[in-house]
Each structure stands twice: as C-alpha cells, then as structure tokens.
Amino acid sequence: MKKYNNTLATLALAAMAATAPAIADDTLISATGATPTPYISAGNSAGSLDWAAILASRTDANVSSSRFTGVVAINPVINGDSYVCTGTAISPRHILTAAHCVDADGQGNVMDLNDPSNGIAIAFNNDGAYWQSGNIGFASDVVIHPDYDGFNICSDGTSGCVGDDVAIITLTEDIPAGVEIYDLYANSVMATDNGVDGDTFTMVGYGTRGDGYWGYYNQYDDPNVSGDIGELGYATFDEKLTGQNIVDLIDGDDEANFTGTGEVWYADFDGYDSFFDENVDWLCDNGYACSSTLDESLEANIGGGDSGGPSFIYDALNDKYWLAAINTFGINFGWAPGAFGDVFGGILLESYLGWINSYITPSVAASAPPALALMMLAFAGMVARRKMTKA
C-alpha cells in the first residue's frame, strides 16, 4: 500500500509446492532479520535512461480486449488519509485485495465504512481510463481474514510473519460490463526445488515504477524541478503494468508452526547489472533457492501500490489466467530500493479458498455507505487533476 495526498492512484509489479516452510520453524523474514514493506519494475540491465520506453513495454492497454480488465486500482481513505492498492474482481460484487490495505490501525482491525472519514473507491480501466468511462465503484462492506493480526505480525505477537493478508471488498453495484471475473486457482503452487523452477506468476498492478538497474524511478525525482524524469516512477490510477517471476520459496501456516498448506510465496528480482558487471540472484547467492532468470522483457519486481494485486498462473491449454496469489510485500536487498536483488512476495490463495467462497457465493445487493459522498467528491477532484501530489 502507498500513501498519497490526493485520492485514487497506483501499482507496479514483478514477478516447492512444498507444504514445509522455506526455513524450518521460521520464515525467510525472521531468518534474515529483514524488514518487509507492505506494497512492475522492469529489467534494463544496461541502465538506459529511456525510462518512458521501458515502462511502455510493460503497460497493459485500457481496452476491452485486455486480459486484465478485472485488475482494478483501489483507493482506501482511512481517517481522512488516502492510500492506493490494487485488487482483482472475483465476482460481480467482490474485489480481492490485501488486508493491510483496509487495516484501520495496523493491528488487524478493519476500517469502519460507516465513519464519514473512511471510504473505498474502485477504478475500473476496462473501457478506456476510469476518468474517461466514468467506471468508478464504491464499497458497501469490507472484511479481512480473521487470522490477520496486522502487517508483519505473527500469531504470537512477534514480528516476521506476513501471512493471512487477505481482504474482500463488497461493492454497492455490480462491476461494469466487460470487466473480467477471475476464477481462483485450487491447486498447490509449486516452488523452486532441486534445480527445478517453481510456477511462473504473471503479476499486474498500478504501483511504483522502475527497473533493475536504477530501482524505483521516483527516488530520482527532484521536487524542485517540475516534470523531471523521476516523476515517471510514481504510480497512477489509470496505468497498470505487467511482468513475471518464478516462485522460489513458500512458507507454511504461522498458526501451525509453519506446517500445512503453503500460505506465503517469495521470489527475487534477478538480472545482469552492467555497472557492477554481475548477475544478481539474491536467493540463489545466499543459499535459499536457484531458479531461472526470465528474459529481461518479462522478469519483474513489485513496488508501492501493488499491494493486493494479482499473481496469475496462465493455463496455455485453455488460454486462461487463474488467480493463484496476491502481492503484498517487498524487501530491499538490492543496491537501491527496487533494483535487482530485491525479494518480494505475497499470499497464496489455496489456504483461503473456503473463507473467500463463503463471502462471494451469496452476492447480495447493498446500499452505499455514508462515506460515498466524500469519495465522489474526491474522485471528481482526481478527474479534474489527474497528476498526483507526491506524499
């Protein structure tokens, strides 16, 4: 999740079905002492400064023929503060996203939509940008998984766990016509094991942009220079990027001592860095997992604003994208935030299918919450002024 001064904006991406955790009785985060960040950067090994062209190659067009019309930008407003996340349509009335996107206090308590200082708006970019089509939805209800105790908080209150970070948003009206609804992947996701690559995820989102050589572009933005190249790194509500990565590691259930069905997946952002003249593969170099590096046109990382966005498994036989996971966190191990070497991941949905289906099966119409008027005004402001004010 990423915080903004304005309302509505962002996503960026990257990309053992083992029931055992990545590290016995522990998580990769705990074992390394890393600090995860709740949130598609591209390749660019040679360090080209043609950042606009690099982003253009990863941008998914806002057209009805897109395979990702059901990937939406989410604008939670919590206590008057505006944030941006990504989500996926899983029924005519429901959007799947990350729990930390709608967590009111960081302790796993869901935001109250009856509070006029709170609200959730959804930007659909299936038929042109949302501001062209007017395809904006609003939430009537939101729930988070009951085992979620806050971001990076384990069931015993210690830090180092990022599981259970799942939420479902119920809309006041059905999604617009032409927006794809994605089926949930019911099989176990495979991680890399003994030199055999794990499953390949296709990730989509509206978040922070960058590449493996430079990292996130927005860190190079000069606040005193209007329109400089660093501004290309900021997320938007109307441009979603795509990319891929290979699942390297999987953690089990933290409520069951990291046993049972996998709940958390990890990947790293691999590539050749011409400045350092080295192939960067953090998880392999540190003895965790050695998967292939995808072509530079595919290999990707995630960034701020991608939280809650989808990771799909593509079924070539049936030409179908299955929703297998969501993207929720990143860890900076590269030379700069967002560069080659970063580790990231999210939530595998297999363990949560029963809980999700219990909410989306009885899709009942609901009235708009009191915060709807506030959100309408906020969206009107964004239509008039699309350029984001940086937090």
N, C-alpha and C positions, 0 to 999 in steps of 0.2 A: 504494500500500500504506500502511496505517496501523498504528501500533504500539499495543498495548493491554496493560494489566497483567493482564487476565483473558483467558481463552481463548474464542474464537469470536465474531466480530462485524463487519459493515458494508458500505455502498455508498451513493453519491449520484451523480446524473447531470447531463448537459447535452448538450446536443447543439448540373476540368481533367483530368478524367481525362486528365491530361497525363502523358506519360512524363518530361517535363522536371521538374526540381525547382522549388520555389516561388521560389527565388532561384538564379541560375546559379552552379554550383560552390560552393554554400554551403547552409546551412539557415536557416530563419527564426530559430532559436535562436541560431546563430552570428552572424547578421547584426545582431540586436538586442542581443546581449550578455545575453540573458535567462537566468535560472536556472530550468529546469523542475523541477517537483516530481513524483515518482512517485506517482500516485493513479489527485443531480439537484437542482441548485438550481433554483428556480422563478423566476417573474417578479417580481410585486409592485412595480410602478413607483411606486405611491402611498405605499409604506412602511407598510402596515398592520402592526399588532402582533399580529394574529390568526394567529400563525405556525402553530399547530396546524391551522387550516383550510387554509392554503396547502399544507402538507405532505399533508394528507388528499386533496387533489385530485390529487396525483401518486403516491399509494401504490397499488401493484398488490396486489390481494387474494390471500391464500394459499389459493386454491381451485383445484379440478381444472379448472375452465373457463378459468382464466387462460391467456393466450397465452405466458406467460413462466415456466411451471413448470420449464423446464430451465435457468433462470438461478439459480445457487447462490451461497451465501456460503462462502468458503474461509478456513480458519484454519491458516496455516502456523505452526509453532513451530520456531524456529531457534535452536539453542544455548540453549534454555530460554526465549527471548523469543517472545511471542505477537503475531501480526500478523493483519490481516484484508484479504482481497481478494475479488474477485468472479470468477466463471467461468461457462462455458456447456457444457452437455452436447453432445458431438459424436458419441458412440457409446454403446452400453450400458455401456462400461467407461472412457470417457475424458472428461475435463474440460479445456477450453482456457482458458488464463489468461495472465497476463503473466510473463515470465521473471524480472523483478526481484522478484516475489512469492516466488520459491523460490531466489533467489540467496544463497548462504551468506555471501559476503564482499564483495559489491558489485563483483566483478571477473569475473562471468560463470561462477562455479563453482557448480554445482547442489548443493543441500543433500543430505546423506547420510541416507537414511531408515533405515539400519542403526545409526545413532547414537541411543541411547536418549533423548538430549536434543532430538531432532528428530522431527517428525511433521506430517502434514497431515490435517485433518478437513474434511468437506464437509457443509454444512447444506442439506437439501432442504426447501423450503417449499411443496410442491405439494399437500398434503392437510392444510391447517392448518399452523401453525408447526412447525418441526422438533422443538421440545420437546414438542409435543402428539402428533405422529405417531410420534416416535422415528426419523424418517428421517434418519439420520446415516451418512455413508460415510467410509471411510478410504483412504488412498493406499498402494499397494504399490510404486509407482515414479513417478518424475518426470524429465522431460528438458527441457532448454532448447535453443533453436536454436543450432547451432554457431557462427554469426556474432555472437552476442550476447557482448559483452566487458564488460558492466556498464552500469548506467543512465547515460545522457548521456556515454558514451564512444564515440568514433569508432574505426574500424578501425586508424587510425594512432596511437591512444593519446591524441589530443587530445579536448577536450570539445566538446559541441554537437550530438551525434548521439543520437537516441532510437530508432533502428531496431532490427529483429531481436528485439524484446522480446516473445518468444512462448515459451510453455511448454505441455507436455501432461502432465496427471496421469492415471495409470492407477489405477483403483480395485480394491480387493480383491474386491468383489462388483458385480454389475450394479446400475445405478441403480434406484430404486424404480419400481414400475408406475405409469403415469400421468405420468411426467416426460417432457417433450418433448425429442426429439433434433433438433438444428437442422442443416440442410444448409448447406454452405459456398457462398458466392457466388463464382462462377467468372468473372464479367465484370469489366471495369475500372470502378472507381468514378470518377464524374465530379466534378471540382472546379469552382468558380465561374470563369467565363471570359467576358470582354467583356460583362458585364451579364447573363449567363445563369446562373441558380442551378445550383450543383452538386447532387449527390444529397442527399436528406434522410435522415439517420440517426435511427433510434429507439434510444435508449440506455436501459439498465436496470441498476440496481445497488443495493447496500446501504450506500452510503457516507455521508459527512458531508453534512448538510442545510443549506439556506439559501435565500436569494432574491437577486435582482439589486440590490435597494435596500440591504439590510443586509449582504449577503455571508453567510458561514457563520455560523450562529447560535451555534455553540459558543464563538466568541470573545467572546460576551457573557455567558458563564456565570460567575457569582460562586462561587468554590469554597467560600465561607463561608456560602452560602445553599442549603440543600437544596431541590431541586425548582423552582428558578427557571427562567424561560423559556429561558435559554440552553442548558439541557440537552436541548432538542428538537433541537439540531444534531448530537448525537452519533449515530454510525452504530450499527445493530443487526444482529444475525444473522437477524432474522425479519421485517424490513420492507424491501421493495425498492421503489424509486421509478422512475418512467419519465419520459422527456422526449425532445425532439427538437432537432436543429440541422442546419444546412446545411453541407456540406463546402466550405470556402473555398479551401484550398491543399493541394498534395500535393508531398512530397519524393520523389526517386528513391532508388536504391540507393547508400548511402555507400561500399560496397566497389567501386562502378563510377563514382566521381566524380559521383554523384547523377544518373546516367542510367538508362535502362531502365524497367522497370515500377515504378510508384509503390509506396513502402513505408510512408510516414508521412503521415497526414492531419492537417489543422488546421481548427479552427472557432473562432469567438469568441462570447461571450455578449452578445447585443445587447438593448437595451431603452431605454425612456424613464425617466430618473431625475427624478422630480418635485422633489427637493431642489435639484439643480443645474439643473433646467429644461433638460435637453438629451437628445437621442437619442444613445446611446452605441453606437458601432460601431467598435471599435479597428482592426481590419484595414482597413476602408474608409478611416477617417480618416487612417491612416498610409500609404495608397497601395498596399496589398497586394491586396485583393480586396473587392468590394462586392456582397454577397448580400442577399437579402431578410431582414427580421426577421420571424420567425414570431409568431403570436399569443401573447400572454402566457401562455395556458393550455398552450402547447406548448414554447416556447423554453426551453432548459435549459443548465446547466453541469455539470461533474463535480466531485467532491471526494475527499478522502482516504477510501480504502476501495473506491473504484470501480475501482481498478486491475485489469485483466484482464477487466472486464465487457464485454458485447457491445454492438456497434453494428449494428443490423439495417437492411436495406433491405426495405421492405414491397412485395410484389408484389400489387397490388389485384386483378389479373385472376384470380389463383389463390388469393387470400386466404392468402398465405404470407409468413412472415418469414425472409429469408435472412441468414445470419451473414456480414457483409462485413468487419468490423473489430473490434478490441478497443480499449478505452480505457486509456491508460497514463500520461498526464502532463497537468499544468496549469501555466500561467504567470500570475502575478498582475500584470496591467496595470490593473486596476480600482482604485477609490479604497480598497477594502478587499478582503482575500482572499475570493474567491467572488462578488464583486459584478459588475455589468455592466462589460464591458471586458476581463474575463479571456479569455485564449486557452488552448485545450486541444486534445487530440487523442489519437492512438494509432497502431496498426499496421493497415495494410491487409493482408488475408489472401491476396490474389491471388498474391503472390510466394512464399508459403509453402505453397501447396496440396500440392505434391508431397511436401514434408517431412512435413506433417501426415498426409497419407493413408498414408505409409509406416509410420506408427505405429498408426493406428487400424484399418487393414484387417485385420491378423491380431490380433483381440482374443482374448487367451489368459488364462485364469484364473490368478490369482497368489495366493500366501499373504500373510497380513498381516505387516507389518514388526514388529520388536521394539518400536517406539515406539507400537504400537497400544494397549497397556495404559495408557501415560501419557496418551494422548489420550482414552481412555474416561473416565478419572478427571477430566480437565479438562472434558469435556462434561457429566459428571454435576454438576460444580460449577456450570456455567452453567445447567443446568435448575433447580437449587435457587435460584440467584441470577441472575436474568436481567439485572438492572441492571448496566451496565458501570462499572468503576472507570476513571476518566479517567487517561490517561498523563500 
